[in-house]
């Protein structure tokens, strides 16, 4: 099994690197290239993928410090 890395970019999308199945709410697999940038703002014209529409205008992402 290959490693998968999921990274939340500050003021940007979620980057998924490595082989991961992307599945929609009906259980259908969505074809994608690796790595994939997933929209975090909800404004992309190419959902679920990021198209950069909110580049630099998103809120700072929360840090995981002290969560666990």
Phi and psi in radians as a Rosetta constraint file:
Dihedral C 1 N 2 CA 2 C 2 CIRCULARHARMONIC -1.510 0.35
Dihedral N 2 CA 2 C 2 N 3 CIRCULARHARMONIC 2.726 0.35
Dihedral C 2 N 3 CA 3 C 3 CIRCULARHARMONIC -1.305 0.35
Dihedral N 3 CA 3 C 3 N 4 CIRCULARHARMONIC 2.544 0.35
Dihedral C 3 N 4 CA 4 C 4 CIRCULARHARMONIC -2.098 0.35
Dihedral N 4 CA 4 C 4 N 5 CIRCULARHARMONIC 2.360 0.35
Dihedral C 4 N 5 CA 5 C 5 CIRCULARHARMONIC -2.091 0.35
Dihedral N 5 CA 5 C 5 N 6 CIRCULARHARMONIC 2.237 0.35
Dihedral C 5 N 6 CA 6 C 6 CIRCULARHARMONIC -2.022 0.35
Dihedral N 6 CA 6 C 6 N 7 CIRCULARHARMONIC 2.100 0.35
Dihedral C 6 N 7 CA 7 C 7 CIRCULARHARMONIC -2.189 0.35
Dihedral N 7 CA 7 C 7 N 8 CIRCULARHARMONIC 2.238 0.35
Dihedral C 7 N 8 CA 8 C 8 CIRCULARHARMONIC -1.657 0.35
Dihedral N 8 CA 8 C 8 N 9 CIRCULARHARMONIC 1.957 0.35
Dihedral C 8 N 9 CA 9 C 9 CIRCULARHARMONIC -1.373 0.35
Dihedral N 9 CA 9 C 9 N 10 CIRCULARHARMONIC 2.395 0.35
Dihedral C 9 N 10 CA 10 C 10 CIRCULARHARMONIC -1.091 0.35
Dihedral N 10 CA 10 C 10 N 11 CIRCULARHARMONIC 2.192 0.35
Dihedral C 10 N 11 CA 11 C 11 CIRCULARHARMONIC 0.991 0.35
Dihedral N 11 CA 11 C 11 N 12 CIRCULARHARMONIC 0.577 0.35
Dihedral C 11 N 12 CA 12 C 12 CIRCULARHARMONIC -2.662 0.35
Dihedral N 12 CA 12 C 12 N 13 CIRCULARHARMONIC -2.917 0.35
Dihedral C 12 N 13 CA 13 C 13 CIRCULARHARMONIC -1.381 0.35
Dihedral N 13 CA 13 C 13 N 14 CIRCULARHARMONIC -3.141 0.35
Dihedral C 13 N 14 CA 14 C 14 CIRCULARHARMONIC -1.684 0.35
Dihedral N 14 CA 14 C 14 N 15 CIRCULARHARMONIC 2.184 0.35
Dihedral C 14 N 15 CA 15 C 15 CIRCULARHARMONIC -1.788 0.35
Dihedral N 15 CA 15 C 15 N 16 CIRCULARHARMONIC 2.204 0.35
Dihedral C 15 N 16 CA 16 C 16 CIRCULARHARMONIC -1.988 0.35
Dihedral N 16 CA 16 C 16 N 17 CIRCULARHARMONIC 1.999 0.35
Dihedral C 16 N 17 CA 17 C 17 CIRCULARHARMONIC -1.995 0.35
Dihedral N 17 CA 17 C 17 N 18 CIRCULARHARMONIC 2.380 0.35
Dihedral C 17 N 18 CA 18 C 18 CIRCULARHARMONIC 1.849 0.35
Dihedral N 18 CA 18 C 18 N 19 CIRCULARHARMONIC 2.952 0.35
Dihedral C 18 N 19 CA 19 C 19 CIRCULARHARMONIC -1.357 0.35
Dihedral N 19 CA 19 C 19 N 20 CIRCULARHARMONIC 1.969 0.35
Dihedral C 19 N 20 CA 20 C 20 CIRCULARHARMONIC -2.430 0.35
Dihedral N 20 CA 20 C 20 N 21 CIRCULARHARMONIC 2.394 0.35
Dihedral C 20 N 21 CA 21 C 21 CIRCULARHARMONIC -1.345 0.35
Dihedral N 21 CA 21 C 21 N 22 CIRCULARHARMONIC 2.300 0.35
Dihedral C 21 N 22 CA 22 C 22 CIRCULARHARMONIC -1.839 0.35
Dihedral N 22 CA 22 C 22 N 23 CIRCULARHARMONIC 2.049 0.35
Dihedral C 22 N 23 CA 23 C 23 CIRCULARHARMONIC -2.162 0.35
Dihedral N 23 CA 23 C 23 N 24 CIRCULARHARMONIC 2.359 0.35
Dihedral C 23 N 24 CA 24 C 24 CIRCULARHARMONIC -1.448 0.35
Dihedral N 24 CA 24 C 24 N 25 CIRCULARHARMONIC -3.115 0.35
Dihedral C 24 N 25 CA 25 C 25 CIRCULARHARMONIC -1.207 0.35
Dihedral N 25 CA 25 C 25 N 26 CIRCULARHARMONIC -0.183 0.35
Dihedral C 25 N 26 CA 26 C 26 CIRCULARHARMONIC -1.761 0.35
Dihedral N 26 CA 26 C 26 N 27 CIRCULARHARMONIC 0.042 0.35
Dihedral C 26 N 27 CA 27 C 27 CIRCULARHARMONIC 1.552 0.35
Dihedral N 27 CA 27 C 27 N 28 CIRCULARHARMONIC 0.078 0.35
Dihedral C 27 N 28 CA 28 C 28 CIRCULARHARMONIC -1.466 0.35
Dihedral N 28 CA 28 C 28 N 29 CIRCULARHARMONIC 2.414 0.35
Dihedral C 28 N 29 CA 29 C 29 CIRCULARHARMONIC -1.325 0.35
Dihedral N 29 CA 29 C 29 N 30 CIRCULARHARMONIC 2.365 0.35
Dihedral C 29 N 30 CA 30 C 30 CIRCULARHARMONIC -1.784 0.35
Dihedral N 30 CA 30 C 30 N 31 CIRCULARHARMONIC 2.118 0.35
Dihedral C 30 N 31 CA 31 C 31 CIRCULARHARMONIC -1.176 0.35
Dihedral N 31 CA 31 C 31 N 32 CIRCULARHARMONIC 2.439 0.35
Dihedral C 31 N 32 CA 32 C 32 CIRCULARHARMONIC -2.753 0.35
Dihedral N 32 CA 32 C 32 N 33 CIRCULARHARMONIC 2.770 0.35
Dihedral C 32 N 33 CA 33 C 33 CIRCULARHARMONIC -1.590 0.35
Dihedral N 33 CA 33 C 33 N 34 CIRCULARHARMONIC 2.846 0.35
Dihedral C 33 N 34 CA 34 C 34 CIRCULARHARMONIC -1.958 0.35
Dihedral N 34 CA 34 C 34 N 35 CIRCULARHARMONIC 2.432 0.35
Dihedral C 34 N 35 CA 35 C 35 CIRCULARHARMONIC -1.255 0.35
Dihedral N 35 CA 35 C 35 N 36 CIRCULARHARMONIC 2.913 0.35
Dihedral C 35 N 36 CA 36 C 36 CIRCULARHARMONIC -2.130 0.35
Dihedral N 36 CA 36 C 36 N 37 CIRCULARHARMONIC 2.462 0.35
Dihedral C 36 N 37 CA 37 C 37 CIRCULARHARMONIC -1.840 0.35
Dihedral N 37 CA 37 C 37 N 38 CIRCULARHARMONIC 2.033 0.35
Dihedral C 37 N 38 CA 38 C 38 CIRCULARHARMONIC -1.718 0.35
Dihedral N 38 CA 38 C 38 N 39 CIRCULARHARMONIC 2.394 0.35
Dihedral C 38 N 39 CA 39 C 39 CIRCULARHARMONIC -1.129 0.35
Dihedral N 39 CA 39 C 39 N 40 CIRCULARHARMONIC 2.373 0.35
Dihedral C 39 N 40 CA 40 C 40 CIRCULARHARMONIC -1.996 0.35
Dihedral N 40 CA 40 C 40 N 41 CIRCULARHARMONIC -0.229 0.35
Dihedral C 40 N 41 CA 41 C 41 CIRCULARHARMONIC -1.679 0.35
Dihedral N 41 CA 41 C 41 N 42 CIRCULARHARMONIC -0.358 0.35
Dihedral C 41 N 42 CA 42 C 42 CIRCULARHARMONIC 1.459 0.35
Dihedral N 42 CA 42 C 42 N 43 CIRCULARHARMONIC 0.122 0.35
Dihedral C 42 N 43 CA 43 C 43 CIRCULARHARMONIC -1.869 0.35
Dihedral N 43 CA 43 C 43 N 44 CIRCULARHARMONIC 0.011 0.35
Dihedral C 43 N 44 CA 44 C 44 CIRCULARHARMONIC -1.096 0.35
Dihedral N 44 CA 44 C 44 N 45 CIRCULARHARMONIC 2.499 0.35
Dihedral C 44 N 45 CA 45 C 45 CIRCULARHARMONIC -1.469 0.35
Dihedral N 45 CA 45 C 45 N 46 CIRCULARHARMONIC -0.061 0.35
Dihedral C 45 N 46 CA 46 C 46 CIRCULARHARMONIC -2.227 0.35
Dihedral N 46 CA 46 C 46 N 47 CIRCULARHARMONIC 0.775 0.35
Dihedral C 46 N 47 CA 47 C 47 CIRCULARHARMONIC -0.989 0.35
Dihedral N 47 CA 47 C 47 N 48 CIRCULARHARMONIC 2.493 0.35
Dihedral C 47 N 48 CA 48 C 48 CIRCULARHARMONIC -1.530 0.35
Dihedral N 48 CA 48 C 48 N 49 CIRCULARHARMONIC 0.154 0.35
Dihedral C 48 N 49 CA 49 C 49 CIRCULARHARMONIC -1.528 0.35
Dihedral N 49 CA 49 C 49 N 50 CIRCULARHARMONIC 2.583 0.35
Dihedral C 49 N 50 CA 50 C 50 CIRCULARHARMONIC -1.343 0.35
Dihedral N 50 CA 50 C 50 N 51 CIRCULARHARMONIC 2.336 0.35
Dihedral C 50 N 51 CA 51 C 51 CIRCULARHARMONIC -1.970 0.35
Dihedral N 51 CA 51 C 51 N 52 CIRCULARHARMONIC 0.112 0.35
Dihedral C 51 N 52 CA 52 C 52 CIRCULARHARMONIC 1.402 0.35
Dihedral N 52 CA 52 C 52 N 53 CIRCULARHARMONIC 0.172 0.35
Dihedral C 52 N 53 CA 53 C 53 CIRCULARHARMONIC -1.048 0.35
Dihedral N 53 CA 53 C 53 N 54 CIRCULARHARMONIC -0.560 0.35
Dihedral C 53 N 54 CA 54 C 54 CIRCULARHARMONIC -1.798 0.35
Dihedral N 54 CA 54 C 54 N 55 CIRCULARHARMONIC 0.302 0.35
Dihedral C 54 N 55 CA 55 C 55 CIRCULARHARMONIC -0.874 0.35
Dihedral N 55 CA 55 C 55 N 56 CIRCULARHARMONIC 2.100 0.35
Dihedral C 55 N 56 CA 56 C 56 CIRCULARHARMONIC 1.410 0.35
Dihedral N 56 CA 56 C 56 N 57 CIRCULARHARMONIC -0.047 0.35
Dihedral C 56 N 57 CA 57 C 57 CIRCULARHARMONIC -1.966 0.35
Dihedral N 57 CA 57 C 57 N 58 CIRCULARHARMONIC 0.092 0.35
Dihedral C 57 N 58 CA 58 C 58 CIRCULARHARMONIC -1.503 0.35
Dihedral N 58 CA 58 C 58 N 59 CIRCULARHARMONIC 2.776 0.35
Dihedral C 58 N 59 CA 59 C 59 CIRCULARHARMONIC -1.215 0.35
Dihedral N 59 CA 59 C 59 N 60 CIRCULARHARMONIC 2.722 0.35
Dihedral C 59 N 60 CA 60 C 60 CIRCULARHARMONIC -1.127 0.35
Dihedral N 60 CA 60 C 60 N 61 CIRCULARHARMONIC 2.415 0.35
Dihedral C 60 N 61 CA 61 C 61 CIRCULARHARMONIC -1.339 0.35
Dihedral N 61 CA 61 C 61 N 62 CIRCULARHARMONIC 2.676 0.35
Dihedral C 61 N 62 CA 62 C 62 CIRCULARHARMONIC -1.266 0.35
Dihedral N 62 CA 62 C 62 N 63 CIRCULARHARMONIC 2.555 0.35
Dihedral C 62 N 63 CA 63 C 63 CIRCULARHARMONIC -1.609 0.35
Dihedral N 63 CA 63 C 63 N 64 CIRCULARHARMONIC 2.692 0.35
Dihedral C 63 N 64 CA 64 C 64 CIRCULARHARMONIC -1.516 0.35
Dihedral N 64 CA 64 C 64 N 65 CIRCULARHARMONIC 0.057 0.35
Dihedral C 64 N 65 CA 65 C 65 CIRCULARHARMONIC -0.957 0.35
Dihedral N 65 CA 65 C 65 N 66 CIRCULARHARMONIC 2.268 0.35
Dihedral C 65 N 66 CA 66 C 66 CIRCULARHARMONIC 1.216 0.35
Dihedral N 66 CA 66 C 66 N 67 CIRCULARHARMONIC 0.200 0.35
Dihedral C 66 N 67 CA 67 C 67 CIRCULARHARMONIC -1.339 0.35
Dihedral N 67 CA 67 C 67 N 68 CIRCULARHARMONIC -0.716 0.35
